[in-house]
Amino acid sequence: MAGRVEGKVAFITGAAHGQGRSHALRLAEEGADIIAVDLCEDIETIGYPMGTEAELDQTVKSIEALDRRAVKIKADVRDPNQLQAAYATGIAELGKVDVIIANAGVGAFKADQGRQDYIDVLNVNLVGVLNTVMAGLPHLPKGGSVIVTGSFAALMKGGVGGPGGGGAYTFAKRTLVPFVQSVAAAVAGEFIRVNGVHPTNCNTNLLQNDDMYRLFRPDLEKPTKEDAAPAFSTLQAMPVPWVEPEDISEAVLFLASDASKYLTGQFLNIDAGAHLKTLD
């Protein structure tokens, strides 16, 4: 039985670890070849580790272990020239791109946020997504799929964090909604679909770090993961503190596959019912 994305090639940013690696492996399990892209460097204002080159190498090895092809590319989504070169390299090796997954994202939620926090978060989470989509869109064939990683923060009444990186995170994720709708309308006549996913708290480094623990448990001097978990749970209607990257990957697989051929301009909420609380 053929896989759900058999013969497709997916370009995925933030592929070294977290959601990006999970998406890459899930699509590879279902028959896709992968262009795996990551910065592989830390960003000074972000208070947790970014993906490393060793992790990106492991992503590639895991894809190849599934008998699929993978191209490893170090590139910064903030730089459109690097992304254009990444597409050129990936297409030269794998022949095409059918699916774009603009997944790379960061969060800066420390207490003393400043202008550089805002700049870095917005440049990765908004500008980086626009760069990824715009550089790849000319390469997509009829029936191609673009998938953007949003966030439940786009639906929250107050957003997350403070005026620096937290404010940029919320603004970026909210702005991705009209961006997806606009691009989807522009390319619908070519049967290219553009969608996104809104995860709630996801069990990755973006959530599991000291800055986030302090944000959710300001009553404690040095809160731990265990201290923060009950507070994380208050966001979801289902009583869970977070979802797993693999939970998001199932939705991404659907959007990448031909099963979603008539779905465009929408975001799927993989949020354990978190959006239901916005209806209160």
C-alpha positions in Angstrom: 0.0 0.0 0.0 1.5 3.3 -1.0 2.1 5.9 1.6 0.0 9.0 1.9 2.7 11.3 0.5 4.5 8.7 -1.6 6.8 10.4 -4.2 6.4 13.9 -2.8 9.3 16.1 -1.6 8.9 18.3 1.5 10.9 21.3 2.3 10.9 21.7 6.1 12.4 24.5 8.2 13.4 24.0 11.9 14.0 20.3 11.1 16.8 19.6 13.6 14.5 18.9 16.5 11.1 19.5 17.9 8.1 19.8 15.6 10.2 20.1 12.5 12.0 16.8 13.1 8.7 15.1 14.0 7.1 16.4 10.7 10.1 15.2 8.7 10.0 11.7 10.1 6.2 11.3 9.8 6.2 12.4 6.2 9.2 10.1 5.5 7.3 7.2 7.0 4.5 7.9 4.5 6.8 8.0 1.5 8.2 11.6 1.2 11.7 12.7 0.6 12.8 15.6 2.8 14.8 18.8 2.4 15.7 19.4 6.1 16.6 23.0 6.9 17.8 24.5 10.1 19.9 27.4 11.4 22.0 25.1 13.7 23.0 28.1 15.8 21.8 29.6 19.0 20.2 33.1 19.0 21.5 35.2 21.9 18.1 36.6 23.0 16.4 33.2 23.1 16.7 31.5 26.5 16.9 27.9 25.4 19.0 25.9 22.9 18.3 26.0 19.2 18.7 22.9 17.0 22.3 21.8 16.5 24.1 20.5 13.4 24.4 17.2 15.2 20.6 17.1 15.7 20.1 17.9 12.0 22.4 15.1 11.1 20.4 12.8 13.2 17.2 13.9 11.5 18.7 13.0 8.2 20.0 9.6 9.4 16.5 8.8 10.8 14.9 9.7 7.4 17.4 7.6 5.5 16.7 4.7 8.0 13.2 4.8 6.6 14.6 4.3 3.1 13.8 7.8 2.1 16.2 10.5 0.7 17.1 13.5 2.7 19.1 16.7 1.9 20.6 18.5 4.9 20.9 22.3 4.6 22.0 24.9 7.1 20.2 28.1 6.4 18.7 31.1 8.3 15.0 31.8 7.5 15.6 35.4 8.3 17.7 35.7 5.1 15.7 35.3 1.8 18.9 34.7 -0.2 19.9 31.7 2.0 16.4 30.3 1.5 16.5 30.7 -2.2 19.8 28.9 -2.2 18.4 26.2 0.0 15.6 25.5 -2.5 18.0 25.5 -5.4 20.2 22.9 -3.6 17.3 20.7 -2.5 15.7 20.7 -5.9 19.0 20.0 -7.6 19.3 16.8 -5.5 15.7 15.7 -5.3 14.3 17.1 -8.4 11.3 19.1 -7.1 9.4 20.5 -4.1 5.8 19.5 -3.5 5.3 20.5 0.1 6.5 23.6 2.0 6.4 23.4 5.8 7.3 26.8 7.3 7.9 25.5 10.8 10.9 27.4 12.2 9.9 29.5 15.2 11.3 30.8 18.5 10.0 32.4 21.7 11.6 34.9 24.1 9.6 35.1 27.3 12.1 36.3 29.9 11.1 39.0 32.3 13.4 41.8 31.0 12.5 41.8 27.4 13.8 44.5 25.2 14.0 45.6 21.5 16.3 42.9 20.4 14.0 40.2 21.8 11.2 41.7 19.7 13.3 42.0 16.6 14.6 38.4 16.8 11.3 36.8 17.5 9.5 38.7 14.8 12.2 38.1 12.2 12.1 34.3 12.7 8.4 33.8 13.4 6.9 36.2 10.8 9.6 37.4 8.4 11.1 33.9 8.3 7.8 32.3 7.4 7.2 34.8 4.7 10.7 34.3 3.3 10.2 30.5 3.3 6.9 30.6 1.5 7.8 33.3 -1.0 11.1 31.6 -1.9 9.4 28.3 -2.4 6.1 29.2 -4.0 7.5 29.6 -7.6 8.7 26.0 -7.4 5.4 24.3 -6.3 3.5 22.3 -8.9 -0.3 22.1 -9.4 -1.6 20.3 -6.3 1.3 21.6 -4.1 0.8 22.3 -0.4 2.1 25.1 1.9 1.8 24.5 5.7 2.6 27.2 8.2 3.1 26.6 11.9 1.0 29.1 13.8 0.1 28.9 17.5 -2.9 29.0 19.9 -1.4 32.4 20.9 -3.0 33.8 17.8 -6.4 33.0 19.3 -5.7 34.1 22.9 -7.4 37.3 23.9 -4.4 38.7 25.6 -1.6 36.9 23.8 1.4 35.6 25.7 4.4 37.2 27.4 5.2 40.9 27.7 5.8 43.7 25.2 9.2 42.4 23.9 9.6 38.9 22.6 6.3 37.8 23.9 4.5 40.6 22.1 6.3 39.8 18.9 5.4 36.1 19.2 1.7 37.0 19.5 1.8 39.5 16.7 3.6 37.2 14.4 1.3 34.2 15.0 -1.8 36.4 14.6 -0.5 38.0 11.4 0.1 34.5 9.8 -3.6 34.0 9.7 -4.4 36.7 7.1 -1.1 35.9 5.3 -2.2 32.3 4.8 -5.7 33.4 3.7 -4.2 35.9 1.2 -1.7 33.5 -0.3 -4.3 30.8 -0.5 -6.7 33.0 -2.4 -3.9 34.1 -4.8 -2.9 30.5 -5.8 -6.2 28.6 -5.5 -6.7 28.8 -9.2 -3.6 26.7 -9.6 -4.9 24.1 -7.1 -2.1 25.0 -4.7 -3.4 25.0 -1.2 -2.1 27.1 1.7 -3.0 26.2 5.3 -1.6 26.2 8.8 -1.7 24.5 12.2 -2.3 26.2 15.6 -0.7 24.0 18.3 -1.3 24.7 21.9 1.6 24.1 24.4 3.8 21.6 22.6 6.4 19.5 24.4 9.5 21.1 22.8 12.3 23.4 24.0 10.1 26.4 23.3 7.8 25.4 26.1 10.2 23.4 28.3 12.6 26.1 29.5 13.1 28.2 32.6 11.7 31.4 31.2 8.4 29.7 30.4 8.3 28.1 33.8 8.7 31.5 35.4 6.1 33.1 33.1 3.5 30.6 34.2 4.6 30.4 37.8 5.7 33.9 38.8 4.9 33.0 42.4 8.0 30.8 42.6 11.6 31.9 42.5 12.8 28.9 40.6 9.9 26.9 39.2 10.5 23.5 37.6 8.8 21.6 34.8 6.6 19.9 37.5 5.7 23.2 39.1 4.6 24.7 35.7 2.7 21.7 34.4 -0.6 22.5 36.4 -0.4 26.1 35.1 0.2 24.9 31.6 -3.0 22.7 31.9 -5.2 25.8 32.5 -4.9 26.8 28.8 -6.6 23.6 27.5 -10.2 22.5 27.8 -8.8 18.9 28.0 -6.9 18.5 31.2 -3.4 18.1 29.7 -0.4 20.4 30.1 0.8 20.0 26.6 0.6 18.0 23.4 3.4 16.1 21.7 5.1 17.1 18.4 3.8 13.9 16.9 0.2 15.1 17.5 0.9 18.1 15.3 2.6 15.9 12.7 -0.6 14.0 12.1 -2.3 17.2 11.1 0.6 18.3 9.0 0.6 14.9 7.2 -3.1 15.4 6.4 -2.4 18.8 5.0 0.5 17.6 2.9 -1.4 14.7 1.5 -3.9 14.7 -1.3 -6.6 13.9 1.2 -6.7 17.7 1.9 -6.9 18.6 -1.8 -9.9 20.9 -1.3 -8.9 22.5 2.0 -7.2 25.8 1.7 -6.9 29.1 3.6 -7.5 27.5 7.0 -5.8 26.7 10.3 -6.3 23.4 12.1 -6.4 23.8 15.9 -4.4 21.0 17.5 -5.0 22.5 21.0 -6.8 20.0 23.2 -9.8 22.4 23.1 -7.9 25.5 24.1 -9.7 27.6 21.5 -13.0 26.7 23.2 -11.9 28.8 26.2 -11.7 31.9 23.9 -15.5 31.6 23.5 -16.2 32.4 27.2 
